[in-house]
Amino acid sequence: MAKMNPLLSLVPKAIFRLIVISIIAIGVDVHSAASAGEVRQEFRGKTLNGMLVLADGKAVADGLILITHSLIQHNGREPMPYVQELFKQHGYNSLAINYSLEIDDRHGPFDCMEPHRYTLNRSLDEIGAWVNWLKEQGVTKLILFGHSYGGNEIARYAANNDEDAIKGVVLLGPGTADHRMWSPGGYKIRYGKELNSILARAELLVAAGKGDTLMENVDFLYCPRATVSTASFVSYYRVPPERLLPNLMKAAKKPTLFIAASEDNRMPDLNRLVKPFVDGERTRLVIIEGSGHFFLDLNSDDAVEQAIEFFRDIRF
């Protein structure tokens, strides 16, 4: 059973978090110690990268938590760096990856003004590439951990890849494909335009083998007046049943922990969606009171503590 460094237990959580955030703010890489660093691999013509953090005295082969970010964000956005540091202090290794989003060796958030050529299936394939890379490094036990829509992608990957190495799944404020952002009504509220007419045009081009065709001045995700490939637009806005969170729960093959935020203004319906499918054993739900969608401040500590309790219960 992993234990937290006893010296760290003497440091109040608020002070410890401020230390980590201050190091990041002054431009010193919190992961620059010898036990951590950026790792890369080549996959389908792109360099993928991720931040590997190893607990003291641990090797990659001792097991690891694979972490994904949401949508077009990146692994350096809170709460990911702090969550990785907390896992380290509790004795757990972690790897927070960056989806390439069709950019070679991508770092930082995706620039909305860049052409959007990526698809959700590519992100799922990249999760698989990292799982395979970790197994090549000798990893035989993994936890898949995803935040926001990264949680949806993690849940989809786990539902379709019942691998022995995957011991459990943690979904931190996971997204669902019937969220208002993806719906025609939500698109109309955000952008004042009809989603279905744009989607129908994009689908016709994809069906004609023109998925690479770029549409200009198209509102996409959080990016107004973007340049978007038809394949990318269809990937996100044509929602198949398997992307809906309740269906992902029904398809879950591994022990799964849902961590919800009580004040989540992006996924306010998560509790309602999840509760009917929670059995308290294979699927569990905990709510972090007072937390918003990004689990800032001490809410990350509370979320990690719940995750670690889950790890112990499933003997990870």
DOKOLKOL-218014 format. One record per residue: residue number from 0; residue in three letters; x, y, z of N, C-alpha, C in turn. Coordinates in steps of 0.2 Angstrom, whole numbers, padded with zeros to 4 digits. Each point is the difference from the previous one (the first is absolute). Example, Ala and Ser with C-alpha at 12.3 -4.5 7.8 and 13.67 -1.06 7.14 Angstrom:
<atoms>
ATOM seq type n.east n.north  n.up ca.east ca.north ca.up c.east c.north  c.up
ATOM   0  ala   0066   -0028  0039   -0004     0006  0000   0004    0006  0000
ATOM   1  ser  -0002    0005 -0004    0004     0006  0001  -0004    0005  0003
</atoms>
This chain:
<atoms>
ATOM seq type n.east n.north  n.up ca.east ca.north ca.up c.east c.north  c.up
ATOM   0  met   0004   -0006  0000   -0004     0006  0000   0004    0006  0000
ATOM   1  ala  -0001    0005 -0005    0004     0006  0000  -0001    0004  0006
ATOM   2  lys   0005    0004  0003   -0001     0004  0005   0003    0007 -0002
ATOM   3  met  -0003    0005  0003    0003     0007 -0001   0006    0001  0004
ATOM   4  asn   0005    0003 -0002    0006     0002  0003  -0002    0003  0007
ATOM   5  pro   0002   -0002  0006   -0002     0003  0006   0002    0007  0001
ATOM   6  leu   0005    0002 -0003    0002     0007  0001  -0005    0005 -0004
ATOM   7  leu  -0003   -0003 -0005   -0005     0004 -0004  -0006    0001  0004
ATOM   8  ser  -0001   -0005  0004   -0007     0000  0004   0001    0006  0005
ATOM   9  leu   0006    0002  0002    0000     0006  0005  -0001    0007 -0003
ATOM  10  val   0000    0000 -0007   -0001     0006 -0004  -0008    0001 -0001
ATOM  11  pro  -0003    0005  0002   -0007     0002 -0001  -0001   -0001 -0008
ATOM  12  lys  -0006   -0002 -0002   -0001    -0001 -0007   0000    0006 -0003
ATOM  13  ala  -0003    0005  0003    0000     0007 -0004   0007    0002 -0001
ATOM  14  ile   0004    0000  0004    0007     0002 -0001   0004   -0004 -0005
ATOM  15  phe  -0001   -0007  0000    0003    -0004 -0004  -0002    0002 -0008
ATOM  16  arg  -0007    0001  0000   -0002     0002 -0007   0003    0006 -0002
ATOM  17  leu   0000    0005  0004    0003     0007 -0002   0007   -0001 -0002
ATOM  18  ile   0004   -0005  0003    0007    -0001 -0001   0000   -0002 -0008
ATOM  19  val  -0004   -0006 -0001    0000    -0002 -0007  -0002    0005 -0005
ATOM  20  ile  -0005    0004  0001   -0002     0005 -0005   0005    0005  0000
ATOM  21  ser   0003    0002  0005    0005     0005  0000   0006   -0002 -0005
ATOM  22  ile   0002   -0006  0001    0006    -0003 -0004  -0002    0001 -0007
ATOM  23  ile  -0006   -0002 -0002   -0002     0000 -0007   0000    0008 -0002
ATOM  24  ala  -0003    0004  0004   -0001     0007 -0002   0007    0004 -0002
ATOM  25  ile   0005   -0002  0004    0007     0003 -0001   0004   -0003 -0006
ATOM  26  gly  -0003   -0005 -0003    0002    -0003 -0006   0005   -0006  0001
ATOM  27  val   0000   -0003  0006    0004    -0006  0001  -0004   -0006 -0001
ATOM  28  asp   0002   -0005 -0004   -0004    -0006 -0001   0000   -0004  0006
ATOM  29  val  -0006   -0001  0003   -0001    -0004  0006   0001   -0007 -0001
ATOM  30  his   0001   -0002 -0007    0002    -0007 -0001   0007   -0001 -0002
ATOM  31  ser   0004    0005  0001    0007     0000 -0002   0005   -0005  0004
ATOM  32  ala  -0003   -0003  0005    0004    -0004  0004   0002   -0006 -0004
ATOM  33  ala   0005   -0004  0003    0003    -0006 -0004  -0005   -0005  0000
ATOM  34  ser  -0005    0000  0004   -0005    -0005  0000  -0006    0001 -0004
ATOM  35  ala   0000    0006 -0005   -0005     0001 -0004   0002    0004 -0006
ATOM  36  gly  -0004    0000 -0005    0002     0004 -0006  -0005   -0002 -0006
ATOM  37  glu   0001    0004 -0005   -0004    -0001 -0006   0002   -0006 -0004
ATOM  38  val  -0004   -0004 -0002    0001    -0006 -0004  -0004    0001 -0007
ATOM  39  arg   0003   -0003 -0005   -0003     0001 -0007   0000   -0007 -0003
ATOM  40  gln  -0004    0000 -0005    0000    -0006 -0005  -0003    0002 -0007
ATOM  41  glu   0002   -0003 -0005   -0003     0001 -0007  -0006   -0004 -0001
ATOM  42  phe  -0005    0003 -0003   -0006    -0003 -0001  -0004    0003 -0006
ATOM  43  arg   0000   -0004 -0006   -0004     0002 -0006   0003    0007 -0002
ATOM  44  gly   0006    0000  0000    0003     0007 -0003   0000    0005  0004
ATOM  45  lys  -0002    0000  0007    0001     0005  0005   0004   -0002  0006
ATOM  46  thr   0003    0005  0003    0003    -0001  0006  -0005    0001  0006
ATOM  47  leu  -0001   -0005  0004   -0004     0001  0006   0004    0001  0006
ATOM  48  asn  -0002    0004  0004    0003     0001  0007  -0004    0000  0006
ATOM  49  gly   0003   -0002  0005   -0003     0000  0007   0004    0001  0005
ATOM  50  met  -0002    0003  0006    0004     0001  0006  -0001   -0006  0005
ATOM  51  leu   0006   -0003  0001    0001    -0006  0004   0002    0002  0007
ATOM  52  val  -0003   -0001  0005    0002     0001  0007   0000   -0006  0004
ATOM  53  leu   0006   -0002  0002    0001    -0006  0004   0000    0001  0008
ATOM  54  ala  -0003   -0004  0003    0001     0001  0008   0007   -0002  0002
ATOM  55  asp   0002    0002  0006    0006    -0001  0002   0001   -0008  0001
ATOM  56  gly   0006   -0002 -0003    0001    -0007  0001  -0004   -0005 -0005
ATOM  57  lys  -0004    0003 -0004   -0004    -0004 -0005   0003    0000 -0007
ATOM  58  ala  -0002   -0005 -0003    0002    -0001 -0008  -0007    0000 -0003
ATOM  59  val   0001    0002 -0007   -0006    -0001 -0004  -0004   -0006  0001
ATOM  60  ala   0004   -0006  0000   -0003    -0006  0000  -0004   -0002  0006
ATOM  61  asp   0001    0004  0005   -0004    -0001  0007  -0007    0002 -0001
ATOM  62  gly  -0002    0002 -0006   -0007     0002 -0001  -0001    0008 -0001
ATOM  63  leu  -0005    0002 -0003   -0001     0007 -0002  -0007    0002 -0001
ATOM  64  ile  -0001    0007  0001   -0007     0003 -0001   0001    0004 -0007
ATOM  65  leu  -0003   -0002 -0005    0000     0003 -0006  -0006    0006 -0001
ATOM  66  ile   0002    0006  0000   -0004     0006  0000  -0002    0003 -0006
ATOM  67  thr  -0006    0002 -0002   -0002     0003 -0006  -0003    0007  0002
ATOM  68  his   0001    0005 -0005   -0003     0006  0001  -0006    0001 -0004
ATOM  69  ser  -0004    0006  0001   -0006     0001 -0004   0001    0003 -0007
ATOM  70  leu  -0004   -0002 -0004   -0001     0003 -0007   0007    0003 -0003
ATOM  71  ile   0001    0007  0000    0005     0003 -0004   0005    0003  0006
ATOM  72  gln   0000   -0002  0006    0004     0002  0005   0007   -0003  0000
ATOM  73  his   0003   -0001  0005    0007    -0003  0000   0001   -0003  0007
ATOM  74  asn   0006   -0003  0001    0001    -0003  0007   0003    0004  0005
ATOM  75  gly   0002    0007 -0002    0002     0004  0005  -0005    0005  0003
ATOM  76  arg  -0006   -0001 -0002   -0005     0004  0003  -0003   -0003  0006
ATOM  77  glu  -0001    0004  0005   -0003    -0002  0007  -0006   -0004 -0002
ATOM  78  pro  -0002   -0005  0004    0004    -0002  0006   0006   -0006 -0002
ATOM  79  met   0001   -0001 -0006    0005    -0006 -0001   0006    0000  0003
ATOM  80  pro   0004    0006  0000    0007     0000  0003   0000   -0002  0007
ATOM  81  tyr  -0005    0004  0003   -0001    -0001  0008  -0002   -0007  0001
ATOM  82  val  -0005   -0003 -0004   -0002    -0007  0001   0005   -0005  0000
ATOM  83  gln   0005    0001 -0005    0005    -0004 -0001   0005    0000  0006
ATOM  84  glu   0001    0006  0003    0004     0001  0005  -0003   -0003  0007
ATOM  85  leu  -0006    0000  0000   -0003    -0003  0006   0000   -0008 -0001
ATOM  86  phe  -0001   -0002 -0006    0001    -0008  0000   0007   -0002  0001
ATOM  87  lys   0005    0004 -0002    0007    -0001  0002   0001   -0001  0007
ATOM  88  gln  -0002    0005  0004    0001     0000  0007  -0004   -0005  0004
ATOM  89  his  -0005   -0003 -0003   -0003    -0006  0002   0003   -0007 -0002
ATOM  90  gly   0005    0001 -0004    0004    -0006 -0002  -0002   -0003 -0007
ATOM  91  tyr  -0004    0004 -0004   -0003    -0003 -0006   0004    0004 -0006
ATOM  92  asn   0002   -0004 -0005    0002     0003 -0007  -0005    0002 -0004
ATOM  93  ser   0001    0005 -0004   -0005     0002 -0005   0003    0003 -0006
ATOM  94  leu  -0004    0000 -0006    0002     0002 -0006  -0006    0004 -0003
ATOM  95  ala   0001    0007  0000   -0005     0004 -0003   0002    0002 -0007
ATOM  96  ile  -0005   -0002 -0005    0002     0000 -0007  -0003    0007 -0003
ATOM  97  asn   0003    0002 -0006   -0003     0005 -0004  -0003   -0004 -0006
ATOM  98  tyr  -0006    0001 -0002   -0003    -0002 -0006   0004    0004 -0005
ATOM  99  ser   0001   -0003 -0006    0004     0004 -0005  -0005    0005 -0003
ATOM 100  leu  -0006   -0002 -0001   -0005     0005 -0004   0003    0001 -0007
ATOM 101  glu   0004   -0005 -0003    0003     0000 -0006   0006    0006 -0001
ATOM 102  ile   0003    0001  0006    0005     0005  0000   0006   -0004  0003
ATOM 103  asp   0006    0001 -0003    0006    -0004  0002   0003    0003  0006
ATOM 104  asp   0001   -0005  0005    0003     0002  0007  -0004    0006  0003
ATOM 105  arg  -0006    0000  0000   -0005     0005  0003   0001    0002  0007
ATOM 106  his   0001    0006  0002    0000     0002  0007  -0005    0006  0000
ATOM 107  gly  -0003    0001  0006   -0004     0006  0001  -0007   -0001 -0003
ATOM 108  pro  -0005    0004  0001   -0006     0000 -0002   0000    0001 -0008
ATOM 109  phe  -0005   -0003 -0003   -0001     0000 -0007  -0002    0007 -0002
ATOM 110  asp   0003    0003 -0005   -0001     0007 -0002  -0007   -0001 -0005
ATOM 111  cys  -0005    0004  0002   -0006     0000 -0003   0000    0002 -0008
ATOM 112  met   0005    0004 -0001    0001     0002 -0007   0004   -0004 -0004
ATOM 113  glu   0003   -0006  0002    0003    -0005 -0004  -0006   -0004 -0003
ATOM 114  pro   0001   -0003 -0006   -0005    -0005 -0002  -0001   -0006  0004
ATOM 115  his  -0006   -0002  0001   -0002    -0005  0004  -0001   -0007 -0004
ATOM 116  arg   0005   -0004  0000    0000    -0006 -0004  -0001   -0007  0004
ATOM 117  tyr   0000    0001  0006    0000    -0006  0005  -0007   -0003  0001
ATOM 118  thr   0000   -0007  0002   -0006    -0003  0001   0000   -0003  0007
ATOM 119  leu  -0006   -0002  0002    0000    -0004  0006   0003   -0007  0000
ATOM 120  asn  -0001   -0003 -0006    0003    -0007 -0001   0008    0001  0001
ATOM 121  arg   0003    0005 -0003    0007     0001  0000   0002    0000  0008
ATOM 122  ser  -0004    0004  0004    0002     0000  0007   0000   -0007  0003
ATOM 123  leu  -0005   -0004 -0001   -0001    -0006  0002   0006   -0005 -0002
ATOM 124  asp   0002    0001 -0006    0006    -0004 -0002   0006    0002  0003
ATOM 125  glu   0001    0007  0002    0006     0002  0003   0000   -0003  0008
ATOM 126  ile  -0006    0000  0003    0000    -0004  0006   0002   -0007  0000
ATOM 127  gly  -0002   -0003 -0006    0003    -0007 -0001   0007    0000 -0001
ATOM 128  ala   0003    0005 -0004    0007     0000 -0001   0004    0001  0007
ATOM 129  trp  -0003    0004  0004    0004     0001  0007  -0001   -0007  0004
ATOM 130  val  -0006   -0003  0000    0000    -0006  0004   0005   -0005 -0003
ATOM 131  asn   0000   -0001 -0006    0005    -0005 -0003   0007    0002  0001
ATOM 132  trp   0002    0007  0000    0006     0002  0002   0002   -0001  0007
ATOM 133  leu  -0005    0000  0005    0001    -0001  0007   0002   -0008  0001
ATOM 134  lys  -0004   -0004 -0004    0001    -0007  0001   0007   -0002 -0003
ATOM 135  glu   0002    0004 -0005    0007    -0002 -0002   0005    0002  0005
ATOM 136  gln  -0002    0005  0004    0005     0002  0006  -0001   -0005  0006
ATOM 137  gly  -0004   -0005 -0001    0000    -0005  0006  -0006    0001  0004
ATOM 138  val  -0005    0005 -0001   -0005     0001  0004  -0006   -0005 -0001
ATOM 139  thr  -0002   -0003  0006   -0005    -0005  0000  -0006    0002  0003
ATOM 140  lys   0000    0005  0003   -0006     0003  0004  -0001    0007 -0001
ATOM 141  leu  -0006    0002 -0003   -0001     0007 -0002  -0007    0002  0003
ATOM 142  ile   0000    0007  0002   -0007     0003  0001  -0001    0005 -0005
ATOM 143  leu  -0005    0000 -0003   -0002     0006 -0005  -0004    0005  0003
ATOM 144  phe   0003    0006  0000   -0003     0006  0003  -0001    0006 -0005
ATOM 145  gly  -0006    0002  0000   -0002     0005 -0005  -0004    0006  0003
ATOM 146  his   0002    0006 -0002   -0004     0006  0002  -0004    0002 -0005
ATOM 147  ser  -0007    0003  0002   -0004     0003 -0005  -0001   -0005 -0006
ATOM 148  tyr   0000    0003 -0006   -0001    -0004 -0006   0005   -0006 -0001
ATOM 149  gly   0006    0002  0003    0005    -0006  0001  -0002   -0006  0003
ATOM 150  gly  -0005    0001  0005   -0003    -0005  0004  -0004   -0004 -0005
ATOM 151  asn  -0004    0003 -0004   -0004    -0003 -0005   0004   -0005 -0004
ATOM 152  glu   0005    0003 -0003    0005    -0004 -0004   0003   -0006  0003
ATOM 153  ile   0002    0001  0007    0003    -0005  0004  -0005   -0006  0001
ATOM 154  ala  -0007    0002  0001   -0005    -0005  0001  -0001   -0004 -0006
ATOM 155  arg   0000    0004 -0006   -0001    -0004 -0006   0005   -0005 -0002
ATOM 156  tyr   0006    0003  0001    0006    -0005 -0001   0000   -0006  0005
ATOM 157  ala  -0002    0001  0006    0000    -0006  0005  -0006   -0005 -0002
ATOM 158  ala  -0005    0003 -0003   -0006    -0004 -0001   0001   -0004 -0006
ATOM 159  asn   0005    0002 -0005    0001    -0004 -0006   0007   -0003  0000
ATOM 160  asn   0004    0000  0006    0006    -0003  0000   0001   -0003  0007
ATOM 161  asp  -0003   -0006  0001    0000    -0004  0006   0007   -0003  0002
ATOM 162  glu   0005    0004  0001    0007    -0003  0001   0001   -0001  0007
ATOM 163  asp   0004   -0005  0001    0002    -0003  0007   0003    0006  0004
ATOM 164  ala   0004    0004 -0004    0005     0005  0003  -0005    0005  0003
ATOM 165  ile  -0006    0002 -0002   -0004     0005  0002  -0004   -0003  0007
ATOM 166  lys   0002    0003  0005   -0003    -0002  0007  -0006    0004  0002
ATOM 167  gly   0000    0006 -0003   -0006     0004  0002   0000    0007 -0004
ATOM 168  val  -0006    0003  0001   -0001     0007 -0004  -0002    0005  0005
ATOM 169  val   0003    0006  0000   -0003     0006  0004  -0002    0005 -0005
ATOM 170  leu  -0006    0003  0001   -0002     0005 -0005  -0002    0006  0005
ATOM 171  leu   0004    0005 -0002    0000     0006  0004  -0004    0005 -0003
ATOM 172  gly  -0006    0002  0002   -0005     0004 -0003  -0001   -0002 -0008
ATOM 173  pro  -0001   -0006 -0001    0000    -0002 -0007  -0005    0003 -0005
ATOM 174  gly   0001    0001 -0006   -0005     0003 -0005  -0004   -0005 -0003
ATOM 175  thr  -0006    0002 -0002   -0004    -0005 -0003  -0002    0003 -0007
ATOM 176  ala  -0002   -0004 -0005   -0001     0003 -0007  -0007    0003 -0001
ATOM 177  asp  -0004   -0001  0005   -0007     0004  0000   0000    0006  0004
ATOM 178  his   0006    0002  0002    0001     0007  0003  -0002    0005 -0004
ATOM 179  arg  -0003    0005  0003   -0003     0006 -0004   0005    0003 -0006
ATOM 180  met   0006   -0001  0002    0005     0003 -0005   0000   -0003 -0007
ATOM 181  trp  -0002   -0007  0000    0000    -0004 -0006  -0007    0000 -0004
ATOM 182  ser  -0005    0003  0004   -0007    -0001 -0003  -0001    0006 -0004
ATOM 183  pro  -0005   -0001 -0005   -0002     0006 -0004  -0003    0006  0004
ATOM 184  gly  -0003   -0002  0006   -0003     0006  0004   0006    0004  0003
ATOM 185  gly   0005   -0004  0002    0006     0003  0004   0004    0004 -0005
ATOM 186  tyr   0000   -0003 -0006    0004     0004 -0006  -0003    0006 -0002
ATOM 187  lys  -0007    0000  0000   -0004     0006 -0001   0001    0005  0005
ATOM 188  ile   0000   -0002  0006    0001     0005  0006   0007    0003 -0001
ATOM 189  arg   0005   -0004 -0001    0007     0003  0000   0001    0004 -0006
ATOM 190  tyr  -0002   -0002 -0006    0002     0003 -0006  -0006    0003 -0004
ATOM 191  gly  -0006   -0001  0002   -0005     0003 -0003  -0001   -0003 -0007
ATOM 192  lys   0002   -0006 -0001    0000    -0003 -0007  -0003   -0007  0001
ATOM 193  glu  -0003   -0003 -0006   -0003    -0006  0000   0006   -0006 -0001
ATOM 194  leu   0001   -0004  0005    0005    -0005 -0001  -0001   -0005 -0006
ATOM 195  asn  -0006   -0002  0000   -0002    -0006 -0005   0001    0002 -0007
ATOM 196  ser   0000    0006 -0002    0001     0002 -0007   0008   -0001 -0002
ATOM 197  ile   0004    0003  0005    0007    -0001 -0001   0002   -0007  0001
ATOM 198  leu  -0003   -0004  0004    0002    -0007  0001  -0002   -0004 -0006
ATOM 199  ala  -0006    0002 -0003   -0002    -0004 -0006   0005    0001 -0006
ATOM 200  arg   0002    0006 -0001    0005     0002 -0005   0006   -0004  0001
ATOM 201  ala   0003    0000  0006    0006    -0003  0002  -0001   -0008 -0002
ATOM 202  glu  -0005   -0003  0002   -0001    -0007 -0001   0000   -0002 -0007
ATOM 203  leu  -0003    0004 -0004    0000    -0001 -0007   0007    0000 -0003
ATOM 204  leu   0004    0004  0002    0007     0000 -0002   0004   -0006  0002
ATOM 205  val  -0001   -0001  0006    0003    -0006  0003  -0002   -0007 -0004
ATOM 206  ala  -0007    0000 -0001   -0002    -0006 -0004   0003    0000 -0007
ATOM 207  ala   0001    0005 -0002    0003     0001 -0007   0008   -0001  0000
ATOM 208  gly   0003   -0002  0006    0007    -0001  0000   0004    0006  0001
ATOM 209  lys  -0004    0006  0002    0004     0006  0001   0000    0003  0007
ATOM 210  gly   0002   -0005  0004    0001     0002  0007   0005    0005  0002
ATOM 211  asp   0005    0000 -0005    0005     0005  0002  -0002    0007 -0003
ATOM 212  thr  -0005    0001 -0003   -0003     0007 -0002   0000    0005  0006
ATOM 213  leu   0002    0005 -0001    0000     0005  0006  -0006    0005 -0001
ATOM 214  met  -0004    0001  0005   -0005     0005  0000   0002    0006  0004
ATOM 215  glu  -0001    0006 -0003    0003     0006  0003  -0006    0003  0004
ATOM 216  asn   0002    0004  0005   -0005     0004  0004  -0005   -0004  0003
ATOM 217  val   0002   -0006  0002   -0005    -0004  0003   0001    0000  0008
ATOM 218  asp  -0005    0001  0004    0000     0000  0007   0001   -0008  0002
ATOM 219  phe   0005   -0001  0004    0002    -0007  0002   0002    0000  0007
ATOM 220  leu  -0003   -0005  0004    0002    -0001  0007   0000    0007  0003
ATOM 221  tyr   0005    0002  0003    0001     0007  0003   0003    0005 -0004
ATOM 222  cys   0000   -0001 -0006    0004     0004 -0005  -0005    0003 -0005
ATOM 223  pro  -0001    0006  0000   -0004     0004 -0005   0004    0001 -0006
ATOM 224  arg  -0004    0000 -0006    0003     0001 -0006   0006   -0003 -0002
ATOM 225  ala   0000   -0007  0001    0006    -0004 -0001   0000   -0003 -0007
ATOM 226  thr   0006   -0003 -0001    0001    -0004 -0006   0000   -0007  0002
ATOM 227  val  -0005   -0004 -0003   -0001    -0007  0003   0000   -0005 -0006
ATOM 228  ser   0003   -0005  0000   -0001    -0005 -0005  -0007   -0003  0001
ATOM 229  thr  -0003   -0003 -0005   -0007    -0003  0001   0001   -0006  0004
ATOM 230  ala   0005   -0004  0000    0001    -0006  0004   0000    0002  0007
ATOM 231  ser   0003    0005  0002    0001     0002  0007  -0007    0003  0002
ATOM 232  phe  -0004    0004 -0004   -0006     0002  0002  -0005   -0006  0002
ATOM 233  val   0000   -0004 -0005   -0005    -0006  0001   0002   -0004  0006
ATOM 234  ser   0007   -0001  0001    0002    -0004  0005  -0003    0002  0007
ATOM 235  tyr   0000    0007  0001   -0002     0003  0006  -0008    0001  0001
ATOM 236  tyr  -0003    0001 -0006   -0007     0002  0001  -0005   -0005 -0002
ATOM 237  arg   0002   -0005 -0004   -0004    -0006 -0001   0001   -0005  0006
ATOM 238  val  -0005    0000  0004    0001    -0004  0006  -0003   -0007  0000
ATOM 239  pro   0004   -0005  0000   -0003    -0007  0000  -0001   -0002  0007
ATOM 240  pro  -0004   -0005  0001   -0002    -0002  0007   0005   -0002  0005
ATOM 241  glu   0006   -0002 -0003    0005    -0003  0004   0004    0006  0003
ATOM 242  arg  -0001    0006 -0002    0003     0006  0004  -0004    0003  0005
ATOM 243  leu  -0006   -0003  0001   -0004     0002  0006   0002   -0003  0006
ATOM 244  leu   0001    0004  0006    0003    -0002  0006  -0004   -0006  0003
ATOM 245  pro  -0007    0000  0000   -0003    -0006  0003   0001   -0006 -0004
ATOM 246  asn   0001    0000 -0007    0001    -0006 -0004   0008   -0002  0002
ATOM 247  leu   0004    0005  0001    0007    -0002  0002   0000   -0004  0006
ATOM 248  met  -0004    0002  0005    0000    -0003  0007  -0003   -0007 -0001
ATOM 249  lys  -0005   -0001 -0004   -0003    -0007 -0002   0006   -0004 -0003
ATOM 250  ala   0004    0003 -0004    0005    -0004 -0003   0007   -0001  0004
ATOM 251  ala   0000    0003  0006    0006     0000  0004   0002   -0007  0001
ATOM 252  lys   0006   -0002 -0001    0003    -0007  0002   0005    0000  0006
ATOM 253  lys   0002    0006  0002    0005     0001  0005  -0004    0004  0006
ATOM 254  pro   0003   -0001  0006   -0003     0004  0005   0001    0008 -0001
ATOM 255  thr  -0005    0003  0001    0000     0007 -0002  -0002    0005  0005
ATOM 256  leu   0004    0005  0001   -0002     0005  0005  -0002    0007 -0003
ATOM 257  phe  -0006    0002  0001   -0002     0007 -0003   0001    0005  0006
ATOM 258  ile   0004    0005 -0002    0001     0006  0005  -0004    0006 -0003
ATOM 259  ala  -0005    0002  0004   -0004     0006 -0003   0002    0006  0005
ATOM 260  ala  -0001    0006 -0003    0000     0006  0003  -0007    0003  0002
ATOM 261  ser  -0001    0002  0006   -0007     0002  0002  -0001    0007 -0004
ATOM 262  glu   0005    0004 -0002   -0002     0006 -0003   0003    0000 -0007
ATOM 263  asp  -0001   -0005 -0003    0003    -0001 -0007  -0005    0003 -0005
ATOM 264  asn   0002    0006 -0003   -0005     0004 -0004   0001   -0003 -0007
ATOM 265  arg   0005   -0004 -0002    0000    -0003 -0006  -0003   -0007 -0001
ATOM 266  met   0000   -0003  0005   -0004    -0007  0000  -0004    0000  0007
ATOM 267  pro  -0005    0004  0000   -0004     0001  0006  -0005   -0006  0001
ATOM 268  asp  -0001   -0004 -0006   -0005    -0006  0001   0004   -0006  0001
ATOM 269  leu   0006    0000  0002    0004    -0006  0000  -0003   -0005  0006
ATOM 270  asn  -0001    0003  0005   -0003    -0004  0006  -0007   -0004 -0003
ATOM 271  arg  -0004    0004 -0003   -0006    -0003 -0002   0001   -0006 -0006
ATOM 272  leu   0005    0001 -0004    0001    -0005 -0005   0003   -0006  0003
ATOM 273  val   0005    0001  0005    0004    -0006  0003  -0004   -0004  0005
ATOM 274  lys  -0004    0003  0004   -0003    -0003  0006  -0004   -0006 -0002
ATOM 275  pro  -0004    0000 -0005   -0004    -0006 -0001   0005   -0007 -0002
ATOM 276  phe   0006    0001 -0002    0004    -0005 -0002   0005   -0002  0005
ATOM 277  val   0001    0004  0006    0005    -0002  0005  -0003   -0005  0004
ATOM 278  asp   0005   -0005  0001   -0002    -0006  0004   0004    0000  0007
ATOM 279  gly   0005    0004  0000    0004     0001  0006   0006   -0005  0001
ATOM 280  glu   0000   -0004 -0006    0005    -0005  0000   0004    0001 -0006
ATOM 281  arg  -0002   -0003 -0006    0004     0001 -0006  -0001    0008 -0002
ATOM 282  thr  -0005    0003  0001   -0001     0007 -0002  -0001    0004  0006
ATOM 283  arg   0004    0005  0002   -0001     0004  0006   0000    0007 -0002
ATOM 284  leu  -0004    0004  0004    0000     0007 -0001   0001    0004  0007
ATOM 285  val   0005    0005 -0001    0001     0004  0006  -0001    0008 -0002
ATOM 286  ile  -0002    0004  0004   -0001     0007 -0002   0005    0004  0005
ATOM 287  ile   0003    0005 -0004    0005     0004  0004  -0004    0007  0001
ATOM 288  glu  -0002    0001  0006   -0004     0005  0002   0003    0007 -0001
ATOM 289  gly  -0003    0005 -0003    0003     0006 -0001   0005    0001 -0006
ATOM 290  ser   0001   -0005 -0004    0005     0000 -0005  -0004    0002 -0007
ATOM 291  gly   0004    0003 -0004   -0002     0002 -0007   0003   -0006 -0004
ATOM 292  his  -0001    0001 -0007    0002    -0005 -0005   0007   -0001  0000
ATOM 293  phe   0005    0005  0002    0007    -0001  0000   0003   -0002  0006
ATOM 294  phe  -0004   -0002  0005    0002    -0002  0007   0006    0004  0002
ATOM 295  leu   0000    0006  0001    0005     0004  0002   0001    0001  0007
ATOM 296  asp   0005    0003  0003    0001     0001  0007   0001   -0007  0003
ATOM 297  leu  -0003   -0001  0006    0001    -0006  0003  -0005   -0006 -0002
ATOM 298  asn  -0004    0002 -0005   -0005    -0005 -0003   0004   -0005 -0003
ATOM 299  ser   0006    0001 -0003    0004    -0005 -0003   0003   -0005  0005
ATOM 300  asp   0001    0003  0006    0002    -0005  0005  -0005   -0005  0002
ATOM 301  asp  -0006    0003  0001   -0006    -0004  0001  -0001   -0006 -0005
ATOM 302  ala   0000    0003 -0006   -0001    -0005 -0006   0006   -0006  0000
ATOM 303  val   0006    0002  0001    0005    -0005  0000   0000   -0004  0006
ATOM 304  glu  -0002    0002  0006   -0002    -0004  0006  -0005   -0006 -0002
ATOM 305  gln  -0005    0003 -0003   -0005    -0005 -0002   0002   -0005 -0005
ATOM 306  ala   0004    0002 -0005    0003    -0005 -0005   0005   -0005  0004
ATOM 307  ile   0004    0002  0004    0004    -0004  0004  -0003   -0005  0004
ATOM 308  glu  -0006    0002  0003   -0004    -0005  0004  -0003   -0005 -0005
ATOM 309  phe  -0002    0002 -0006   -0002    -0005 -0005   0006   -0004 -0003
ATOM 310  phe   0006    0002  0000    0005    -0004 -0002   0002   -0006  0005
ATOM 311  arg  -0001    0002  0006    0001    -0005  0005  -0005   -0005  0000
ATOM 312  asp  -0006    0002 -0001   -0006    -0005  0000   0001   -0005 -0006
ATOM 313  ile   0003    0002 -0005    0000    -0004 -0006   0007   -0003  0000
ATOM 314  arg   0004    0001  0005    0007    -0003  0001   0005    0002 -0006
ATOM 315  phe  -0001    0006 -0002    0005     0003 -0004   0006    0002  0003
</atoms>
